[in-house]
């Protein structure tokens, strides 16, 4: 009787481990609470490692030896599988390649409203050579202050913004170098008729020149009461990436695990793929800054369509004390063809 119970518990544990490790297979990657759990793979590894240690300790009790061994084996396999996923996506490339005549650098940083000083944002953007800066939770006034500071540092930028009435988190700002030509945020972004549900994204279209379409992203967080809105936001973002020259940059409040099934033509989200995962930083957490980066969630992304190839990326852990609970992400892109 007890042996059968042990076998049943082991089978259930193995199924649970599989669901937690790869919810995409079961089409549960955007279901509460698995959507949240899989976003924190570092903690999943620690949890399975703890179970394995406890099970190994139980090996000293002869009546439980078989049960403990099977639980330990499942936990070890699950921990190693999660480690492998993180390692394959990248655990921290720490420098960008040299800029070329055609390269484009994109920086995204959720600044947490007024928590991050404009001068700090400007210095970071200039130091990293950013051509496009996506700033969720940043008002137009703050974005203007950042642009002024960047101009004084020799890097002028145009400021674009979309907002919903309310506090700073309901505003998203984009800075774009004049070298890419003139841009304008489309009307549906401004009036919210086609946008993310709760916090705004901004779709900036080139008026002249040959610059990319830029979407500064801010999806709602997947809190239990907002799960439907969150899923809708991710689908809306996927629908924006239907052109070869689209760049999505910002706070997606989702990892690439959560985006499973939303890609088309080989993309991760619409036709876009994740630049950090392609260049060795896909497993590095960008939120929150009070956790080590390998325990955090990589929810800030730069996603690029087929017209661009990611050649490098950088998650700036050195800015953890700057006020925001997000880390800046910078990627370097090269046009294809």
N, C-alpha and C positions, 0 to 999 in steps of 0.2 A: 504493500500500500504506500509506504513512505517513498519507496523507490519510484513508483509511478508519479507521485507528486513531484519528486525531484526532477524527473524527466520533463514533466509538464512545465515546471517553472523554468527549466533551462531552455526549452523550446520557446516559451513566451519571451524570455530575456533576449534570446537570439533574434527573434522577430523585432522586438523593440529596438535593439541595437542597430539592426538593418534600417529600420524606419528613420531613426535619428541620424544615422550616418549618411543615408542617401534617400531623403524623402521624395526626390524627383521621380524615382522609380515607381513610387506609390501615388504619384501626383498629389502630394501633400505639402509641397514646398511653400505654398502660400496659405497654409491652414494654421490657425492658432492652436497650440503654442509651438508647433514644429517650425514655423517660419522664424520665430525668434530663437529657438534653440540652435538651429543649424547655422544661424548667423554668427554664433560664438563657438566656433569649432575648437578653439584653444581650451575653453572650459569643458567641452565635450570630451576632449582627450584626457583632461585631468580627472573628470568624473569616471571614465572607464578605467583609468589607471588606478584610482582609489578602489573601485570594485575589485579589480584584479588583485591588488595587495590584500584586501580583506579576505578574498576567496582563498588566496595562497596560505594565509594564516590559518584558515579553517582546515587545511590539509592535515594539521596535527591531530584533529579529531577523527579517529578511524571511521565512525559511522557516517561521517559527512564527506569522506575523502573523495568518493566518486562525483558527488554533486558539486563539491567545491572545485574540483579539477575542471569540470565542464564549464562552470561559470567563469573561472579564471581564463580558460582558453577563449571563450567568446569575448570577454572583456579585452583581452590582449589583442585579439584580431581586430576588434572595433577601434581600439585606440590607435593601432598601427594604420588602419585604413584612413582614419581622420588625419593623422600625421602626414600620410602620403598625399592626401588631397591638398593640404596646406602647402606642403613642400613643392608639389607640382605647379601650384599657382604662384609661388615665389615668396620667400621669407625676408626679402629686403635687399634689393639692388640699391646701392647708396650713392650713385652719381649718374649724371646725365651725360650723353655723348656730346662732343663738340657741336656747336650750332653750325649749320651749313647755310648757303645762300638761299636755300628753299625750305629750310626747316621752320616749323611752327611750334611754339611752346604754349601750352595751355595750363593754367593754374586754377584750381578750385579750392575754396576755403569757406566753410560755413563759419561765419565770424561770431555767431551768437549775439547778434544785435550790437549793442555798444560795449560788449565785453572786450573786444579787440580794438585797439587804437588804430585810427587811420594811418598814422605814420608807420606803425608796425606792418600793416598790410602792404603799404607802398614799398617799404624797404625790402620786404620779402619778394614781392613781384618783380622789382627791378633787379635784385640780386640773382634771381633765377631766370631773368631774361624773358619774362612772360609776354606774349603777344595778345593773349586773351585771358581775362581773369573773371571767373564766375564766382559771385559772392552771395550765396543764399543768406537770408536773415540780415541783409545790409540795405539800409535805406538809400534813396537817391542822394540825399545830402551827405551821408557818409561816403558814398561812392565818389561824389564830387570832391570831397576832401582828400580821398585817396588819389584821385586823378591829379589834383593840384600838387600833392606831395611828389607824385611820380614825375610830373613835368619838371619840378624843381630839381629832380635827380636825373634829368635828361631823358626821360621816357614818357612823352605825352600820350594820353589815352582819351578816347571818346567814352562818354558815360551813357548807359542805357538802363532802363529800369521797368519792372512791372511790380504792381503792389495791389494788395487788398486792403481796405481801410482797417486800421487798427495799429497794433504795435509793430516793433522792428521785424519780428519773425515773419510777418506777412508782407515782406518786401524782398525782392531779389534783384540784384544789380549785376550788370555785365560791363566790363571795361574792355575795349577793343582798340588796338593800335590803329592810327590813321593810315599806316602802310597797307592795311587790308582794304582800304576804301571806306566809303560812307555806308552806315548801317541804320536800320530802323527796326524797332520792335513792332511786330505786327499787331493790328488792332485787337484781334481776338485774345492776344495775351494781355493786353491792357485792360479790356473790359471783362475778361474772364469767361467769355462765351465758349472758348475752347482752350482749356488750361487744366493744370492739376487742381485737385478738388478743394483743398483746404489752405494750403500755402502755395504761392504762385511760382510758376516757372516763366521764363521770358524767352520768346523765340525771336531772334534778331536775324533779319534778312539783309543781304548785301544789296544796296541800291545801285552801286557801280563797283567796278573792280571785279576780281575773281575770287574773293574770299569765300569761306565756307558759310553755310547756314549754321548758326550757333544757338543752341538751346541751353540756357542756364537753368539747371534743374533743381526743384525742391519738391519732392514727394512727401506726403504726410507720413508720419511715423506709424508703424503697424501696432498701435495700441488695440486692445480687444474691441473697443467701441468704434474703431476706425478701419477695421480690416477690409470692409467692402470698398471704402474710399481708397485705401492703399492699393488694393488690387486694381481698381480702376485707374489710379495714377500710373501704375507700371504699364498698363495696356496703352494708356494715352501716350506715354513716352515711347513705347515701342512703335506706335503709329507715326511718330515724328521722324523716325529713322527709315525713310523710304527713298532717300536720294543718296547718291554716291558721295556727296560733299556735305555731310551733316556731322557736326560734333555736338555731343551731349556732355555737359560738364556740370557737376554739382553734387548735392546731397540727395541720393536716391532713396535713402532709408531702406536699402535692400542690398543683399549680396548677390553675386552671380548665381548662387544656389536658388535664391528666390525668383530669379528671372527665367528659370527653366521653362521651356515651352512657349516663350514669348519671342523667340528669334525666328527670322525668315532668311532664306538663302544663305544658310551657314552662319548667321549672326547670333549674338547672345540676346540682344534686345532689338527687335526689328532687324535691320541689316547691320546694326552696329555691334562691335566687339569691344571687350574691355581692354584698355590700353595698359593698365597696371598688370593684369594677369598675363599679357603678352610679353611683358618686359621684366618679370621677376619680382613684382610687388603685389601680386594678387591676393596673397595670404596675409598681408600686413594690415592690421586694424587701424582705421582712421578715426574711430570713435569707440569709447570715450578716452580722453587724454589721461585720465587718472588710472588707467589700466595699462600694463605693458602691451606693446603693439601686437604681439602674437597672441594675446588673450582678447584683444578687442575685435570689433566688427568692421570689415572693409566695406563700408556703405557709401563712401564718397568715391565717385568714379569719373573718369573721362572715357566716354564711349565714342568710337569713331567708325564711320562707314567705309565702304570699299575704296573711296578716293584717297584715303590716308593710311599709312603704315606707322604704327608706334615703334619708335627706335629706342626709347628710354623712358624711365619714370623715376620718381623720387617722392617718398613720403617723409615730410619734415617733422621728425620727432623733436627736433631742437626748439620747436615753437610751442611745446606743451605748456609752458608757463605764460603764454601770451594772453590768456583770458578765455578763449573759446574752448569748448569741449571736443572740437574736431581738429584733426591735423590737416595741414595743407597738403595737397597732392599736385605734383607738377609732372607733366608728360611732354615728351618731344615727339613730334610727328613729321613725317615726310610725305609729300604728295606722291601718289602712285601714277605712273605714266605721264 
